[in-house]
Amino acid sequence: MIGFIVAGLIIGALARLFKPGKQNLGWIATLLLGLAGSVIGGLIANLLGTGQIFELNVLGFIVAVIAAIALIGVAEGLVGRRKIRR
């Protein structure tokens, strides 16, 4: 469980590094998006037959970072919409 949280932080931090521009997300949001990205990456790697969902492998890690980048973009869009409506 601790390894899963650490992996989520690493994946979330890498996603924020690769995503251009400034993100208005705290470390908890980074952790949660990294965890979600790691589950998505593990699921896709499992579907491709490279390992289990919670098993750390290269393909799952790469897909997890890409998924986390996409999730950060979605989160930014949702936060931006809330600010416009106010």
C-alpha positions as protocol buffer text, in pm:
chain_id: "A"
residue {
  index: 1
  type: MET
  ca { x: 0 y: 0 z: 0 }
}
residue {
  index: 2
  type: ILE
  ca { x: 281 y: 241 z: 84 }
}
residue {
  index: 3
  type: GLY
  ca { x: 454 y: 151 z: -242 }
}
residue {
  index: 4
  type: PHE
  ca { x: 132 y: 226 z: -430 }
}
residue {
  index: 5
  type: ILE
  ca { x: 111 y: 571 z: -268 }
}
residue {
  index: 6
  type: VAL
  ca { x: 477 y: 647 z: -342 }
}
residue {
  index: 7
  type: ALA
  ca { x: 432 y: 533 z: -703 }
}
residue {
  index: 8
  type: GLY
  ca { x: 126 y: 759 z: -730 }
}
residue {
  index: 9
  type: LEU
  ca { x: 325 y: 1057 z: -607 }
}
residue {
  index: 10
  type: ILE
  ca { x: 607 y: 985 z: -851 }
}
residue {
  index: 11
  type: ILE
  ca { x: 370 y: 935 z: -1143 }
}
residue {
  index: 12
  type: GLY
  ca { x: 175 y: 1250 z: -1053 }
}
residue {
  index: 13
  type: ALA
  ca { x: 495 y: 1455 z: -1018 }
}
residue {
  index: 14
  type: LEU
  ca { x: 627 y: 1329 z: -1353 }
}
residue {
  index: 15
  type: ALA
  ca { x: 295 y: 1408 z: -1517 }
}
residue {
  index: 16
  type: ARG
  ca { x: 309 y: 1764 z: -1382 }
}
residue {
  index: 17
  type: LEU
  ca { x: 665 y: 1800 z: -1510 }
}
residue {
  index: 18
  type: PHE
  ca { x: 569 y: 1687 z: -1860 }
}
residue {
  index: 19
  type: LYS
  ca { x: 246 y: 1891 z: -1874 }
}
residue {
  index: 20
  type: PRO
  ca { x: 327 y: 2239 z: -2004 }
}
residue {
  index: 21
  type: GLY
  ca { x: 213 y: 2544 z: -1815 }
}
residue {
  index: 22
  type: LYS
  ca { x: 134 y: 2606 z: -1450 }
}
residue {
  index: 23
  type: GLN
  ca { x: -108 y: 2373 z: -1279 }
}
residue {
  index: 24
  type: ASN
  ca { x: -311 y: 2500 z: -985 }
}
residue {
  index: 25
  type: LEU
  ca { x: -310 y: 2163 z: -809 }
}
residue {
  index: 26
  type: GLY
  ca { x: -184 y: 2081 z: -463 }
}
residue {
  index: 27
  type: TRP
  ca { x: 15 y: 1777 z: -362 }
}
residue {
  index: 28
  type: ILE
  ca { x: -299 y: 1586 z: -258 }
}
residue {
  index: 29
  type: ALA
  ca { x: -454 y: 1638 z: -603 }
}
residue {
  index: 30
  type: THR
  ca { x: -121 y: 1535 z: -757 }
}
residue {
  index: 31
  type: LEU
  ca { x: -123 y: 1218 z: -546 }
}
residue {
  index: 32
  type: LEU
  ca { x: -482 y: 1131 z: -634 }
}
residue {
  index: 33
  type: LEU
  ca { x: -432 y: 1193 z: -1005 }
}
residue {
  index: 34
  type: GLY
  ca { x: -110 y: 991 z: -995 }
}
residue {
  index: 35
  type: LEU
  ca { x: -289 y: 704 z: -821 }
}
residue {
  index: 36
  type: ALA
  ca { x: -570 y: 713 z: -1076 }
}
residue {
  index: 37
  type: GLY
  ca { x: -314 y: 724 z: -1358 }
}
residue {
  index: 38
  type: SER
  ca { x: -129 y: 427 z: -1212 }
}
residue {
  index: 39
  type: VAL
  ca { x: -450 y: 222 z: -1194 }
}
residue {
  index: 40
  type: ILE
  ca { x: -533 y: 313 z: -1555 }
}
residue {
  index: 41
  type: GLY
  ca { x: -177 y: 229 z: -1663 }
}
residue {
  index: 42
  type: GLY
  ca { x: -189 y: -104 z: -1481 }
}
residue {
  index: 43
  type: LEU
  ca { x: -525 y: -187 z: -1633 }
}
residue {
  index: 44
  type: ILE
  ca { x: -405 y: -112 z: -1987 }
}
residue {
  index: 45
  type: ALA
  ca { x: -83 y: -308 z: -1931 }
}
residue {
  index: 46
  type: ASN
  ca { x: -292 y: -598 z: -1801 }
}
residue {
  index: 47
  type: LEU
  ca { x: -516 y: -584 z: -2107 }
}
residue {
  index: 48
  type: LEU
  ca { x: -205 y: -593 z: -2329 }
}
residue {
  index: 49
  type: GLY
  ca { x: -81 y: -896 z: -2138 }
}
residue {
  index: 50
  type: THR
  ca { x: 237 y: -746 z: -1991 }
}
residue {
  index: 51
  type: GLY
  ca { x: 152 y: -797 z: -1624 }
}
residue {
  index: 52
  type: GLN
  ca { x: -101 y: -763 z: -1344 }
}
residue {
  index: 53
  type: ILE
  ca { x: -285 y: -439 z: -1266 }
}
residue {
  index: 54
  type: PHE
  ca { x: -83 y: -357 z: -952 }
}
residue {
  index: 55
  type: GLU
  ca { x: 246 y: -498 z: -1084 }
}
residue {
  index: 56
  type: LEU
  ca { x: 515 y: -244 z: -1167 }
}
residue {
  index: 57
  type: ASN
  ca { x: 639 y: -276 z: -1525 }
}
residue {
  index: 58
  type: VAL
  ca { x: 777 y: -35 z: -1783 }
}
residue {
  index: 59
  type: LEU
  ca { x: 477 y: -26 z: -2015 }
}
residue {
  index: 60
  type: GLY
  ca { x: 234 y: 22 z: -1727 }
}
residue {
  index: 61
  type: PHE
  ca { x: 451 y: 302 z: -1585 }
}
residue {
  index: 62
  type: ILE
  ca { x: 466 y: 487 z: -1919 }
}
residue {
  index: 63
  type: VAL
  ca { x: 91 y: 451 z: -1974 }
}
residue {
  index: 64
  type: ALA
  ca { x: 30 y: 561 z: -1614 }
}
residue {
  index: 65
  type: VAL
  ca { x: 225 y: 885 z: -1668 }
}
residue {
  index: 66
  type: ILE
  ca { x: 38 y: 952 z: -1993 }
}
residue {
  index: 67
  type: ALA
  ca { x: -296 y: 883 z: -1822 }
}
residue {
  index: 68
  type: ALA
  ca { x: -202 y: 1113 z: -1533 }
}
residue {
  index: 69
  type: ILE
  ca { x: -113 y: 1391 z: -1780 }
}
residue {
  index: 70
  type: ALA
  ca { x: -458 y: 1352 z: -1937 }
}
residue {
  index: 71
  type: LEU
  ca { x: -623 y: 1352 z: -1593 }
}
residue {
  index: 72
  type: ILE
  ca { x: -438 y: 1670 z: -1497 }
}
residue {
  index: 73
  type: GLY
  ca { x: -571 y: 1832 z: -1814 }
}
residue {
  index: 74
  type: VAL
  ca { x: -925 y: 1726 z: -1723 }
}
residue {
  index: 75
  type: ALA
  ca { x: -882 y: 1853 z: -1366 }
}
residue {
  index: 76
  type: GLU
  ca { x: -754 y: 2188 z: -1494 }
}
residue {
  index: 77
  type: GLY
  ca { x: -1054 y: 2214 z: -1724 }
}
residue {
  index: 78
  type: LEU
  ca { x: -1296 y: 2146 z: -1439 }
}
residue {
  index: 79
  type: VAL
  ca { x: -1126 y: 2397 z: -1209 }
}
residue {
  index: 80
  type: GLY
  ca { x: -1122 y: 2656 z: -1488 }
}
residue {
  index: 81
  type: ARG
  ca { x: -1496 y: 2613 z: -1550 }
}
residue {
  index: 82
  type: ARG
  ca { x: -1574 y: 2668 z: -1182 }
}
residue {
  index: 83
  type: LYS
  ca { x: -1378 y: 2993 z: -1177 }
}
residue {
  index: 84
  type: ILE
  ca { x: -1554 y: 3123 z: -1490 }
}
residue {
  index: 85
  type: ARG
  ca { x: -1902 y: 3058 z: -1348 }
}
residue {
  index: 86
  type: ARG
  ca { x: -1841 y: 3258 z: -1031 }
}
